[in-house]
């Protein structure tokens, strides 16, 4: 949006016509082609998540410890299934964050979690975070579609801005965000202290005027025509979003 000028000759932000703050997300189930997102229930989903989170992660070299994948999430907060359930109970105790279990429809089991957080309807902004994906989602379209469903639902509700934040050293997280169409905005230096260590935080976002073009990329990538009979993508999502205006690859 281009700035305008007020009655005092000062530059100010553009008026937002007919602005009405959106409703907070209400935790409805989000159904996709490759996965389903449903409100996370600690008692229901903890057993499957605990088991899924124990699998070795092929994306992490020498992943002998299931806690390694939690490094950029501040460490894993539990050591057994009971602790997992208690942590999930804490995570789901309020309306923000709003937690979802990611369900693999092939066996109807939870294989990961994701949340909306920092939900500010008055400003029309919402963040997607607390992404705890299990190795069972690796080499499948589930993780991508789960995030696409969350992005889409946020804009359908009327949010103007969907945010993504990650440790500035977490290169895979930033690549994942940019692949989905998020644009890098900058780094907040010394933003947080996590486990006694400094964390600089990378900020990325999608805004409503960018969303229609990004949505078309998501839809093309998810289409049946984009996958062969073995489920391999014919064209990558990053090749689609990388051609959007203002993207430097």
N, C-alpha and C positions, 0 to 999 in steps of 0.2 A: 504493500500500500504506500502511495506517495504521500508525503506530508503536505499539509495545507497551512494556511495562515489565519490566525484569529483576528479579532477586532483590534488588537493592539499591535498588529504587524509582526507577531512572533510566530515562528514555525511550530506547528503542533501536529500531532498524529491525525491521520484521516478519520473522519466520522465513519462509524460502522452502522450502516442503515439497518433499522428494525432489529437491533441486537437484543437477543434474549438469551440469558445464560442457559446452557444445556442442563439437563438433569444428570445427576451422578449415574454411572453405570449401575444397573440393578442386579447384576449377577445372573442374567439369563444364560442358558446354555448356547454356545455358538457352534453351529454344525458346519463342518467343511467336507471336502471330498476325501481327504486323507486322515483327518483327525476330528475330534470333538473336544471342545472346552466346556467344562461344567464347574459350577462353584465348588471350591475345594472343601471337602468335609474330612476333618482329621481322622475320625474313627473309620470312615469308609475307605479313604485313599492312602492312609499311612502304610499299611502292610505292603501294598504294591509299590509305592514310591520307595520305601526302605529297600526292598529287594532290587528295584531298578537302579537305585543309586549305588549299589554295591558292585556293579559290573565294572571291569576294567575299561578305561576310556582309550580307544585306539588313537584318539587325537592328541593325547598327552604322552610324550616319550617317557618310557620307563614308569608308567603309572602303576606302581606297586601299592600305592596307598589311595583308597577311594576318596580321601580328603583332598587330594591334590587339585581336583577340579573346582574346589570351593575357595581357592586362594583369593580370587578377586571379589568374592562375595563376603569376605571377612572371616572365612573359615567355616567349617561345618559345626553346627551347634548341637550335635547329638552324636552318640556313639552306639546306639542300639535302636531297635524298633520302638521301644517305649519312649526313649528320648526323642525320636523322630516325631512320634504322635504328639508329644507335649509341645515340641517346637511348632508344629503345624497348628496346634490349638492356639498358641500365642499369636501366630501370624494371621489367623482367621478370626481373632477376637473382636475386631472392629471393622469399620467400613472402609478404612484406608490404612494399609493396602487392602485391595480387593483381590483375593487369590483365586486362581483357577487351576484345576487339575487338567492336564493334557492327556486325553484318552486315545489309545490306539484301538481303532474299531475292529482290528483283526482278532483281538482277544478281550476287548472291553476292559483293559487294564490301564491304570495311570502310569505314564512313563516320564512325566515331568510336570513342572509347575511354572506359572508365570503370573504376574500381577499388574493391576493398575495401581499406581501410587501417586502421591502429590497431586491429588485430584482437586482442581480449583475451578469449579463451574463459573464463578464470577468473572474470571479472566478467560474462560474457554480453553484451559490448558490441562493436560493430563500426561502422565509419564507411564511408560511400560518398563518394568524392571523386575528384580528378584527372579531372574530367569535361572531355573535349576533344571537343566535338561539332562536326562540320563543317556548313557551310551546306546541304549536301545533305540534312540531317535536318530543315531548316526546313519548317514548314507540313506536316509529316507526323506521324503518331502514334509514330514510331520512338523519339524521345528519351524520351517519357513511358513507353512500354512497357518500354524497356530498364531504366529505373530501377525500375519496378514489379516486373520480374523479379528484380532484385537485392534489393529489399526483401523480397519474398516468400520468396526462397531463404534469406535470413538468418534469418527467423522460423521457417521450416521446419526449419532446423538446430537451433533451440532458443535463439537469442540473445534476450535480454530487452530490448535497446535498440539501435536503429539511429540513428546520428548523422549530422548534416550540418553542416559548418562552411564559412563563406565570409567573405570580406572584408566588413566591416560596410557598406562603401560600394557593394557589388555588389548593388544592388536587384533586378536580374533573377534572380540566383541565389536570393535569399531568397524571392522570389515563386514561383519554380519549386518550392522545397522545401515551402512552405506549401500550394501547389496539390496536391501529392502527399499531404498529410496531416501533414507535419512540424509540430511546434509550436515556436515561438520561445521560447528559454529565457533569453537575455540576451546581453550583449556582454562579452567579455574585452578590456579596454582595454590598449593597448600590448602586445598578445599576441605579435606577431612583428615582425621587421624584414625587409622584402622589397624587394630592389633598392634598398637605402638609404633606404626610406620606411617610415614607421610603418604598421602594419596592426592595426586593431582587428578582432576576429573575432567574428562572430555565430554562436551555437550554436543548433541546432535538433535535435529528436529525435522519434522514434516509439518508444513502449514497448509491450511485449507486450500489456498489457491494452487498449490502443487499437487494436491491429492488426486484430482481426476486423471492426470497423466500417469501418476504412479499406480493408481488403481488399474488402469488399462494394462500396465506392465504385469502386475500381479495376476490379472485374469488370463493374459496370454500365457504366462509361465505355468499356471495351474491347469490349463486346458488339456484335454485328453490328447490332442494332436501333438503336444510338446513332449510326450513321453512315449518311448518305444515299448514293445511287448514285454521287455524285462524291467520296465519301470525306470529306465535311465532317461534323463532329460536330453532333449535334442538341442535346446538352446538355453544357455544359462540366464538366470535372472540378472546377474551383474552386467551382462552384455546388453540387456534391455534398459535397465535403470541408468547405466553408464552413458547412454545416448540422450538422456533428458537434458534440457537446457540448463546451463550453469554447472554441469558436472565435468570435472577434470579427471581423466583416467590416464 
